[in-house]
Amino acid sequence: MAGSTQHVSDADPNGLPDLASRRLGGSVVAANDELFAERENLVKPEAPAFSSYTFGHKGQIMDGWETRRRREPGHDWAIVRLGIPGIVRGVVVDTSYFTGNYPPEVSVEGAAVDGYPSPAELGSAAWVPLVPRSPAKGDSRNAYPVGGSPWVTHVRLCQYPDGGVARLRVHGEPVPDPRFLLGGALDLAALANGAVVTGCSNMHYSSPTNLIGPGEARVMGEGWETARRRDDGNDWVEIALAGPGVVSLVELDTSCFVGNSPGWARVTGVGRPGDGSATTDRVELLPRTQLQPDTRHRFRPGASPEVAAVRVDIYPDGGMARVRMWGRLSTAGREALLVRWYDALPAELAAAILRQEAGLGAGDAAAAAARRPAGSADRLPPGLWATLGPAGP
């Protein structure tokens, strides 16, 4: 129904963003074999397709990754660089249209690697299990919950012994590297910066997570569109920002929506609950304002308090391509982001970063990493906060 609330939470990990999607910059950087079908298909954002009796020089053309039949011991694998690093909550190994050539078992591992490693360097990374070796069905979306994931930048899909997989979806919470969030203005509502959609009234035609994706929408399907309303209500979407901050520019983009854009929109924000320095009441950033079809609208909200989440109400229904909330993280916002990232790092990488960014010796860095979680900014190693703290790197 148009008026029902739809939430995105840990209770439904597959409702979280697909961190491996090509749309977010994900890439299949290596595979041991891809004779029948290319590895790059694994991270295509669209659903897999099939056209019967479509043969190339190597057999039926499949929309997925497919390896040759093994005649020796071992298994096949593919490594994916996530478009946005983060904490994995669920994995879907989609074997759609692979019926007699799917792997009977799969596993997924994760690794956190600093910089831009080559495939050879990734081979010696510290891989940790996300999905243990588990049964898989053919022509199915095999969903596996993930618990206890560290912060990861890459995942490795293994299939036993061989076969084909149409898509790999890695659902999780985006946790950006704060070293690359500069002290100036940034899009507080960007998925790449750690924002997430927490709920919406309706997502009949497309996901509201598209609103905070990178780049511009090329077609309506890359935005958010609701069903037509037949009542007196209105549709809405709520976004938890990358961290508490002050919004100085609101961008509501209806590009590609010509006959189905909202007539009006209103934007409100809410502060961090329980903190007297930031209002816990909803504040208006943009009053109900008329929108135009196929237009990128920019509005300056003027002086506004610190907010941690925003709600965009559209009247009465329709579609929108992108929502941007340009502003600056507050000190508290940067603290929260830095602590969350630091506490989620694998121990070996945390120690390496402390040596690099905080100037600690090897022994002190390892000891500091072992004392995590820090939990709050006042328990971070002083050198780390001085380098990546309030003003940013």
URVEN-V778710 format. One record per backbone hydrogen bond with DSSP energy under -0.5 kcal/mol. CO is the residue of the C=O (numbers start at 1). NH is the residue of the N-H. If there is no record, write none. Layout:
CO	NH
CO	NH
This chain:
1	4
6	200
7	9
9	12
10	13
12	15
13	16
17	19
17	172
18	21
19	83
19	84
21	24
21	26
22	25
27	29
27	81
30	79
37	66
38	41
39	42
40	43
41	44
42	168
43	22
49	63
51	54
53	55
54	61
56	59
59	56
60	62
62	64
64	66
65	165
66	36
66	37
76	159
77	32
78	157
79	29
79	30
80	82
80	155
81	27
85	175
86	88
86	152
87	173
89	146
90	171
91	144
92	94
92	169
93	95
93	142
94	166
94	167
95	98
95	139
97	99
98	139
101	164
104	136
105	160
106	134
107	158
108	130
108	131
109	156
110	128
111	113
111	153
111	154
118	122
119	123
120	124
121	124
122	125
125	127
128	110
131	108
134	106
137	140
140	95
140	142
141	143
142	93
144	91
150	88
152	86
153	82
154	111
155	80
156	109
156	158
157	78
158	107
159	76
160	104
160	105
161	76
163	67
164	103
165	65
167	94
169	92
169	171
170	19
171	89
171	90
172	174
173	87
176	178
177	180
178	181
180	182
186	188
186	327
187	190
188	242
190	193
190	195
191	194
196	198
196	240
198	8
199	238
200	6
207	210
208	211
209	212
210	213
211	323
212	191
219	222
220	223
224	320
225	205
225	206
235	314
236	201
237	312
238	198
238	199
239	241
239	310
240	196
244	330
245	247
245	307
246	328
249	326
250	299
251	253
251	324
252	254
252	297
253	321
253	322
254	257
254	294
256	258
257	294
260	319
263	291
264	315
265	289
266	313
267	285
267	286
268	311
269	283
270	308
270	309
271	273
272	275
274	276
275	278
279	271
283	269
283	285
286	267
289	265
292	295
295	254
295	297
297	252
299	250
299	301
307	245
308	241
309	270
310	239
311	268
311	313
312	237
313	266
314	235
315	263
315	264
316	235
318	226
319	262
320	224
322	253
324	251
325	188
326	248
326	249
327	186
328	246
330	334
331	335
332	336
333	337
334	338
335	339
336	340
337	341
338	342
339	343
340	344
341	345
342	345
344	151
346	350
347	351
348	352
349	353
350	354
351	355
352	356
353	357
353	358
354	358
354	360
361	365
362	366
363	367
364	368
365	369
366	370
367	371
368	371
369	372
376	379
377	380
381	384
381	385
382	386
383	387
384	388
385	389
389	392
